[in-house]
């Protein structure tokens, strides 16, 4: 008798005894999971004021790209130290002219995958520049966690761009363990 057959026989006896493992009935929903990945990614950001994360997911619920806001990868070890992190009025000292947004980095880091028809999860509503990239890359749905300044020009333009391109826009509401993670990230952003 082969060892495979013996193992199979033991399993049959075990399974028929009513001891087989049952599928877990609890667990987080996909939206919770992917927003959690975006929140964790945000923690990689070196920005002292705002940490943003993004996660791109294909229609089969597979992660195909992840990103966070940071400086361009010029020198892998010290690129975040080469540019300003302030919002100074002098144009060369304003971080907004240098930083790559989380959504942009997630699209660039797409691991060679086709992102047509994918969903982008982001911890902050995308700006107009990121929305252009979202449209051009073929992403069809954006799930965001917060939009603190919906009337600001860059977010109003973003909304117009995404709606005109028929991209589904959904605000995410954290539940369970994810709400605790969200509160920690929000508290950290407020303290800095």
FIDREN-701208 format. One record per residue (C-alpha): x, y, z; residue in one letter. Coordinates in nm, 4 decimals. Layout:
<rs>
{r {X; Y; Z}; "A"}
...
</rs>
This chain:
<rs>
{r {0.0000; 0.0000; 0.0000}; "X"}
{r {0.1471; 0.3377; -0.1002}; "X"}
{r {0.1866; 0.6197; 0.1506}; "X"}
{r {-0.0483; 0.8367; -0.0594}; "X"}
{r {-0.3227; 0.5757; -0.0333}; "X"}
{r {-0.2657; 0.5417; 0.3428}; "X"}
{r {-0.2853; 0.9176; 0.3878}; "X"}
{r {-0.6052; 0.9303; 0.1838}; "X"}
{r {-0.7574; 0.6500; 0.3951}; "X"}
{r {-0.6718; 0.8344; 0.7173}; "X"}
{r {-0.8295; 1.1522; 0.5803}; "X"}
{r {-1.1470; 0.9637; 0.4882}; "X"}
{r {-1.1744; 0.8298; 0.8434}; "X"}
{r {-1.1047; 1.1776; 0.9885}; "X"}
{r {-1.3509; 1.3513; 0.7562}; "X"}
{r {-1.6277; 1.1019; 0.8190}; "X"}
{r {-1.5892; 1.1493; 1.1954}; "X"}
{r {-1.7260; 1.5066; 1.1724}; "X"}
{r {-1.3909; 1.6643; 1.2664}; "X"}
{r {-1.3208; 1.8332; 0.9331}; "X"}
{r {-1.2268; 2.1976; 0.9432}; "X"}
{r {-1.5018; 2.4409; 0.8621}; "X"}
{r {-1.4628; 2.7646; 0.6708}; "X"}
{r {-1.4283; 3.0704; 0.8886}; "X"}
{r {-1.7443; 3.2801; 0.8787}; "X"}
{r {-1.5807; 3.6069; 0.9827}; "X"}
{r {-1.3188; 3.8108; 0.8028}; "X"}
{r {-1.2857; 4.1535; 0.6531}; "X"}
{r {-1.4515; 4.2566; 0.3285}; "X"}
{r {-1.2398; 4.3217; 0.0183}; "X"}
{r {-1.2834; 4.7010; 0.0405}; "X"}
{r {-1.1649; 4.6936; 0.4017}; "X"}
{r {-0.8649; 4.4789; 0.3105}; "X"}
{r {-0.7490; 4.6927; 0.0183}; "X"}
{r {-0.7990; 5.0210; 0.2040}; "X"}
{r {-0.5969; 4.8664; 0.4872}; "X"}
{r {-0.3149; 4.7999; 0.2388}; "X"}
{r {-0.3344; 5.1647; 0.1271}; "X"}
{r {-0.3219; 5.2822; 0.4912}; "X"}
{r {-0.0205; 5.0635; 0.5661}; "X"}
{r {0.1514; 5.1876; 0.2478}; "X"}
{r {0.0964; 5.5462; 0.3637}; "X"}
{r {0.3188; 5.4732; 0.6626}; "X"}
{r {0.6190; 5.4436; 0.4253}; "X"}
{r {0.5897; 5.8145; 0.3384}; "X"}
{r {0.8585; 6.0447; 0.4770}; "X"}
{r {0.6312; 6.3496; 0.4458}; "X"}
{r {0.6199; 6.5078; 0.7922}; "X"}
{r {0.2627; 6.6391; 0.7459}; "X"}
{r {0.0656; 6.4157; 0.5095}; "X"}
{r {0.1003; 6.0422; 0.4548}; "X"}
{r {-0.1028; 5.9056; 0.1631}; "X"}
{r {-0.1176; 5.5480; 0.0365}; "X"}
{r {-0.2727; 5.3866; -0.2698}; "X"}
{r {-0.3422; 5.0330; -0.3858}; "X"}
{r {-0.4532; 4.9177; -0.7340}; "X"}
{r {-0.6612; 4.6010; -0.7564}; "X"}
{r {-0.7660; 4.4070; -1.0662}; "X"}
{r {-1.1168; 4.2628; -1.1215}; "X"}
{r {-1.0024; 3.9303; -0.9679}; "X"}
{r {-0.9179; 4.1067; -0.6376}; "X"}
{r {-0.5424; 4.0811; -0.6912}; "X"}
{r {-0.3155; 4.3696; -0.5930}; "X"}
{r {-0.1281; 4.4911; -0.9004}; "X"}
{r {0.0241; 4.8162; -0.7720}; "X"}
{r {0.0976; 4.9954; -0.4455}; "X"}
{r {0.2328; 5.3436; -0.3789}; "X"}
{r {0.2739; 5.6211; -0.1245}; "X"}
{r {0.3633; 5.9891; -0.1505}; "X"}
{r {0.7362; 6.0480; -0.1715}; "X"}
{r {1.0139; 6.2125; -0.3638}; "X"}
{r {1.1304; 6.0800; -0.7027}; "X"}
{r {1.3692; 5.7830; -0.6883}; "X"}
{r {1.6899; 5.9582; -0.7866}; "X"}
{r {1.9087; 5.7956; -0.5222}; "X"}
{r {1.7475; 5.4902; -0.3646}; "X"}
{r {1.8901; 5.5605; -0.0171}; "X"}
{r {1.8578; 5.9347; 0.0260}; "X"}
{r {1.6097; 6.0712; -0.2289}; "X"}
{r {1.3714; 6.1932; 0.0431}; "X"}
{r {1.6468; 6.4126; 0.1903}; "X"}
{r {1.7304; 6.5916; -0.1358}; "X"}
{r {1.4072; 6.7890; -0.1663}; "X"}
{r {1.2075; 7.0185; 0.0654}; "X"}
{r {0.9127; 6.8837; 0.2655}; "X"}
{r {0.7761; 7.2316; 0.3445}; "X"}
{r {0.5041; 7.4378; 0.1769}; "X"}
{r {0.7172; 7.7522; 0.1493}; "X"}
{r {0.6069; 8.0365; -0.0742}; "X"}
{r {0.9339; 8.0371; -0.2678}; "X"}
{r {0.8676; 7.8029; -0.5575}; "X"}
{r {1.1907; 7.6018; -0.5290}; "X"}
{r {1.1250; 7.5283; -0.1616}; "X"}
{r {0.7677; 7.4007; -0.1943}; "X"}
{r {0.7231; 7.0241; -0.1665}; "X"}
{r {0.4272; 7.0265; -0.4076}; "X"}
{r {0.6633; 7.0887; -0.6982}; "X"}
{r {0.8673; 6.7757; -0.6221}; "X"}
{r {0.6628; 6.5093; -0.4451}; "X"}
{r {0.5164; 6.2144; -0.6367}; "X"}
{r {0.1650; 6.1379; -0.5141}; "X"}
{r {0.0635; 5.7927; -0.3923}; "X"}
{r {-0.1724; 5.7372; -0.6865}; "X"}
{r {0.1035; 5.8220; -0.9348}; "X"}
{r {0.3466; 5.5861; -0.7624}; "X"}
{r {0.0902; 5.3042; -0.7532}; "X"}
{r {0.0339; 5.3420; -1.1291}; "X"}
{r {0.4092; 5.3522; -1.1985}; "X"}
{r {0.4659; 5.0544; -0.9647}; "X"}
{r {0.1984; 4.8436; -1.1349}; "X"}
{r {0.4286; 4.5394; -1.1550}; "X"}
{r {0.3898; 4.5113; -1.5319}; "X"}
{r {0.0188; 4.4400; -1.5003}; "X"}
{r {-0.2503; 4.5769; -1.7274}; "X"}
{r {-0.4526; 4.8104; -1.5074}; "X"}
{r {-0.7398; 4.8653; -1.7516}; "X"}
{r {-1.0647; 4.8170; -1.5592}; "X"}
{r {-0.8931; 4.8106; -1.2185}; "X"}
{r {-0.9951; 4.9801; -0.8927}; "X"}
{r {-0.7714; 5.2294; -0.7135}; "X"}
{r {-0.7956; 5.2554; -0.3331}; "X"}
{r {-0.6466; 5.5754; -0.1928}; "X"}
{r {-0.6408; 5.7241; 0.1548}; "X"}
{r {-0.7018; 6.0754; 0.0184}; "X"}
{r {-0.9216; 6.1976; -0.2671}; "X"}
{r {-0.7009; 6.2217; -0.5786}; "X"}
{r {-0.5955; 6.5608; -0.7121}; "X"}
{r {-0.6567; 6.6697; -1.0713}; "X"}
{r {-0.3088; 6.5586; -1.1874}; "X"}
{r {-0.3525; 6.2092; -1.0430}; "X"}
{r {-0.7022; 6.1929; -1.1906}; "X"}
{r {-0.5546; 6.2518; -1.5360}; "X"}
{r {-0.3220; 5.9545; -1.4813}; "X"}
{r {-0.6108; 5.7444; -1.3484}; "X"}
{r {-0.8138; 5.8167; -1.6620}; "X"}
{r {-0.5220; 5.7607; -1.9009}; "X"}
{r {-0.4329; 5.4280; -1.7369}; "X"}
{r {-0.7861; 5.2893; -1.7744}; "X"}
{r {-0.8740; 5.2583; -1.4051}; "X"}
{r {-1.2546; 5.2415; -1.3770}; "X"}
{r {-1.3210; 5.2903; -1.0050}; "X"}
{r {-1.1698; 5.5054; -0.7298}; "X"}
{r {-1.2359; 5.4301; -0.3624}; "X"}
{r {-1.1136; 5.7062; -0.1309}; "X"}
{r {-1.1011; 5.7400; 0.2460}; "X"}
{r {-1.1143; 6.1154; 0.3014}; "X"}
{r {-1.1726; 6.4398; 0.1149}; "X"}
{r {-1.1177; 6.7250; 0.3586}; "X"}
{r {-1.1179; 6.9998; 0.0939}; "X"}
{r {-1.3794; 6.9057; -0.1707}; "X"}
{r {-1.4225; 7.2662; -0.2895}; "X"}
{r {-1.0528; 7.3298; -0.3454}; "X"}
{r {-0.9789; 7.3798; -0.7174}; "X"}
{r {-0.7628; 7.0690; -0.7607}; "X"}
{r {-1.0298; 6.8417; -0.6091}; "X"}
{r {-1.3225; 7.0092; -0.7854}; "X"}
{r {-1.1378; 6.9664; -1.1174}; "X"}
{r {-1.0599; 6.6073; -1.0223}; "X"}
{r {-1.4266; 6.5354; -0.9606}; "X"}
{r {-1.5198; 6.6837; -1.3001}; "X"}
{r {-1.2486; 6.4800; -1.4744}; "X"}
{r {-1.3455; 6.1503; -1.3091}; "X"}
{r {-1.7198; 6.1995; -1.3593}; "X"}
{r {-1.6742; 6.2981; -1.7243}; "X"}
{r {-1.4677; 5.9815; -1.7790}; "X"}
{r {-1.7472; 5.7728; -1.6154}; "X"}
{r {-1.5166; 5.6535; -1.3400}; "X"}
{r {-1.7017; 5.5283; -1.0342}; "X"}
{r {-1.6090; 5.7334; -0.7256}; "X"}
{r {-1.6857; 5.5815; -0.3865}; "X"}
{r {-1.6141; 5.7111; -0.0376}; "X"}
{r {-1.5003; 5.4337; 0.1949}; "X"}
{r {-1.6243; 5.4008; 0.5521}; "X"}
{r {-1.3810; 5.2120; 0.7784}; "X"}
{r {-1.5239; 4.9280; 0.9871}; "X"}
{r {-1.3907; 4.7170; 1.2711}; "X"}
{r {-1.0124; 4.6897; 1.2998}; "X"}
{r {-0.9589; 4.9174; 1.0010}; "X"}
{r {-1.1280; 5.2084; 1.1787}; "X"}
{r {-0.8644; 5.1783; 1.4527}; "X"}
{r {-0.5835; 5.1864; 1.1957}; "X"}
{r {-0.7471; 5.4854; 1.0249}; "X"}
{r {-0.7745; 5.6684; 1.3584}; "X"}
{r {-0.4053; 5.6022; 1.4305}; "X"}
{r {-0.2989; 5.7373; 1.0897}; "X"}
{r {-0.5268; 6.0413; 1.1265}; "X"}
{r {-0.3913; 6.1084; 1.4761}; "X"}
{r {-0.0342; 6.0796; 1.3486}; "X"}
{r {-0.1073; 6.3234; 1.0629}; "X"}
{r {-0.2642; 6.5689; 1.3111}; "X"}
{r {0.0277; 6.5547; 1.5538}; "X"}
{r {0.2906; 6.6228; 1.2894}; "X"}
</rs>
